[in-house]
Amino acid sequence: IKLVLNYIGIENLRLLIPYFCLRNWLPSGNANLLWITRKLWRYSMVSAIAAQTLAELHNEKPGLAYSCALMYQFSTSIILSQSGRIFDNT
């Protein structure tokens, strides 16, 4: 773990963790939700980049703004993922 942290860097890790968490929670196996998943992912990434840019403009922490904006969509992605699984099981 120490080698990975030294290689990636803690600042990049702050950006990668929300990215991979959101990608994990988005529904992937359900064809009916594919379009919605793409739209939600695109919106999440654009809002996170915009928040990061605004934070840099106002001399705030850009990593924190990026992470918060990306995690803002967690609830929607979790609901989509779970509803897709329930739909497939039913």
Phi and psi restraints in degrees (value plus and minus 20) as a CYANA .aco file:
   2 LYS   PHI     -83.5   -43.5
   2 LYS   PSI     -59.7   -19.7
   3 LEU   PHI     -84.1   -44.1
   3 LEU   PSI     -62.0   -22.0
   4 VAL   PHI     -84.4   -44.4
   4 VAL   PSI     -64.0   -24.0
   5 LEU   PHI     -83.3   -43.3
   5 LEU   PSI     -58.8   -18.8
   6 ASN   PHI     -88.3   -48.3
   6 ASN   PSI     -56.1   -16.1
   7 TYR   PHI     -92.6   -52.6
   7 TYR   PSI     -68.8   -28.8
   8 ILE   PHI     -96.3   -56.3
   8 ILE   PSI     -63.6   -23.6
   9 GLY   PHI      74.4   114.4
   9 GLY   PSI     123.2   163.2
  10 ILE   PHI     -88.9   -48.9
  10 ILE   PSI     -52.4   -12.4
  11 GLU   PHI     -88.0   -48.0
  11 GLU   PSI     -60.6   -20.6
  12 ASN   PHI     -90.3   -50.3
  12 ASN   PSI     -51.4   -11.4
  13 LEU   PHI     -84.5   -44.5
  13 LEU   PSI     -55.8   -15.8
  14 ARG   PHI     -83.0   -43.0
  14 ARG   PSI     -48.5    -8.5
  15 LEU   PHI    -105.9   -65.9
  15 LEU   PSI     -51.3   -11.3
  16 LEU   PHI     -99.6   -59.6
  16 LEU   PSI     -54.6   -14.6
  17 ILE   PHI     -81.7   -41.7
  17 ILE   PSI     -71.6   -31.6
  18 PRO   PHI     -82.4   -42.4
  18 PRO   PSI     -54.5   -14.5
  19 TYR   PHI     -79.6   -39.6
  19 TYR   PSI     -71.5   -31.5
  20 PHE   PHI     -92.0   -52.0
  20 PHE   PSI     -51.6   -11.6
  21 CYS   PHI     -84.8   -44.8
  21 CYS   PSI     -64.9   -24.9
  22 LEU   PHI     -86.9   -46.9
  22 LEU   PSI     -60.1   -20.1
  23 ARG   PHI     -83.5   -43.5
  23 ARG   PSI     -54.9   -14.9
  24 ASN   PHI     -88.8   -48.8
  24 ASN   PSI     -57.7   -17.7
  25 TRP   PHI    -103.1   -63.1
  25 TRP   PSI     -35.1     4.9
  26 LEU   PHI     -91.2   -51.2
  26 LEU   PSI     121.7   161.7
  27 PRO   PHI     -86.8   -46.8
  27 PRO   PSI     114.6   154.6
  28 SER   PHI    -138.7   -98.7
  28 SER   PSI     -48.2    -8.2
  29 GLY   PHI    -112.2   -72.2
  29 GLY   PSI     -31.3     8.7
  30 ASN   PHI    -116.5   -76.5
  30 ASN   PSI      98.2   138.2
  31 ALA   PHI     -88.5   -48.5
  31 ALA   PSI     -48.3    -8.3
  32 ASN   PHI     -88.0   -48.0
  32 ASN   PSI     -46.8    -6.8
  33 LEU   PHI    -119.8   -79.8
  33 LEU   PSI     -13.3    26.7
  34 LEU   PHI     -82.3   -42.3
  34 LEU   PSI     -65.7   -25.7
  35 TRP   PHI     -84.4   -44.4
  35 TRP   PSI     -63.6   -23.6
  36 ILE   PHI     -84.7   -44.7
  36 ILE   PSI     -60.1   -20.1
  37 THR   PHI     -81.7   -41.7
  37 THR   PSI     -64.9   -24.9
  38 ARG   PHI     -82.1   -42.1
  38 ARG   PSI     -64.3   -24.3
  39 LYS   PHI     -83.6   -43.6
  39 LYS   PSI     -63.9   -23.9
  40 LEU   PHI     -84.8   -44.8
  40 LEU   PSI     -61.8   -21.8
  41 TRP   PHI     -84.9   -44.9
  41 TRP   PSI     -64.0   -24.0
  42 ARG   PHI     -82.4   -42.4
  42 ARG   PSI     -64.4   -24.4
  43 TYR   PHI     -83.8   -43.8
  43 TYR   PSI     -61.0   -21.0
  44 SER   PHI     -82.6   -42.6
  44 SER   PSI     -65.2   -25.2
  45 MET   PHI     -87.1   -47.1
  45 MET   PSI     -61.7   -21.7
  46 VAL   PHI     -85.4   -45.4
  46 VAL   PSI     -62.0   -22.0
  47 SER   PHI     -87.8   -47.8
  47 SER   PSI     -55.6   -15.6
  48 ALA   PHI     -87.7   -47.7
  48 ALA   PSI     -61.6   -21.6
  49 ILE   PHI     -86.8   -46.8
  49 ILE   PSI     -59.4   -19.4
  50 ALA   PHI     -84.9   -44.9
  50 ALA   PSI     -61.5   -21.5
  51 ALA   PHI     -84.6   -44.6
  51 ALA   PSI     -58.7   -18.7
  52 GLN   PHI     -84.5   -44.5
  52 GLN   PSI     -62.6   -22.6
  53 THR   PHI     -85.5   -45.5
  53 THR   PSI     -62.1   -22.1
  54 LEU   PHI     -84.5   -44.5
  54 LEU   PSI     -58.1   -18.1
  55 ALA   PHI     -84.9   -44.9
  55 ALA   PSI     -61.2   -21.2
  56 GLU   PHI     -83.9   -43.9
  56 GLU   PSI     -57.9   -17.9
  57 LEU   PHI     -84.3   -44.3
  57 LEU   PSI     -55.9   -15.9
  58 HIS   PHI    -118.7   -78.7
  58 HIS   PSI      -4.3    35.7
  59 ASN   PHI      37.4    77.4
  59 ASN   PSI      20.7    60.7
  60 GLU   PHI    -127.2   -87.2
  60 GLU   PSI     159.5   199.5
  61 LYS   PHI     -96.8   -56.8
  61 LYS   PSI      91.9   131.9
  62 PRO   PHI     -89.3   -49.3
  62 PRO   PSI     -52.6   -12.6
  63 GLY   PHI     -84.9   -44.9
  63 GLY   PSI     -59.3   -19.3
  64 LEU   PHI     -87.0   -47.0
  64 LEU   PSI     -62.8   -22.8
  65 ALA   PHI     -84.8   -44.8
  65 ALA   PSI     -61.3   -21.3
  66 TYR   PHI     -82.2   -42.2
  66 TYR   PSI     -67.6   -27.6
  67 SER   PHI     -83.3   -43.3
  67 SER   PSI     -64.0   -24.0
  68 CYS   PHI     -85.0   -45.0
  68 CYS   PSI     -61.9   -21.9
  69 ALA   PHI     -86.9   -46.9
  69 ALA   PSI     -56.6   -16.6
  70 LEU   PHI     -91.7   -51.7
  70 LEU   PSI     -58.8   -18.8
  71 MET   PHI     -95.3   -55.3
  71 MET   PSI     -32.9     7.1
  72 TYR   PHI     -80.9   -40.9
  72 TYR   PSI     -47.5    -7.5
  73 GLN   PHI    -111.5   -71.5
  73 GLN   PSI     -16.0    24.0
  74 PHE   PHI     -78.1   -38.1
  74 PHE   PSI     -65.6   -25.6
  75 SER   PHI     -82.4   -42.4
  75 SER   PSI     -62.2   -22.2
  76 THR   PHI     -84.3   -44.3
  76 THR   PSI     -62.3   -22.3
  77 SER   PHI     -89.2   -49.2
  77 SER   PSI     -56.2   -16.2
  78 ILE   PHI     -86.4   -46.4
  78 ILE   PSI     -63.0   -23.0
  79 ILE   PHI     -83.1   -43.1
  79 ILE   PSI     -63.1   -23.1
  80 LEU   PHI     -82.4   -42.4
  80 LEU   PSI     -63.6   -23.6
  81 SER   PHI     -83.4   -43.4
  81 SER   PSI     -67.4   -27.4
  82 GLN   PHI     -87.0   -47.0
  82 GLN   PSI     -60.6   -20.6
  83 SER   PHI     -86.5   -46.5
  83 SER   PSI     -55.6   -15.6
  84 GLY   PHI     -83.8   -43.8
  84 GLY   PSI     -61.7   -21.7
  85 ARG   PHI     -85.2   -45.2
  85 ARG   PSI     -62.1   -22.1
  86 ILE   PHI     -84.5   -44.5
  86 ILE   PSI     -60.9   -20.9
  87 PHE   PHI     -81.6   -41.6
  87 PHE   PSI     -63.6   -23.6
  88 ASP   PHI     -85.1   -45.1
  88 ASP   PSI     -57.9   -17.9
  89 ASN   PHI     -90.1   -50.1
  89 ASN   PSI     -53.5   -13.5
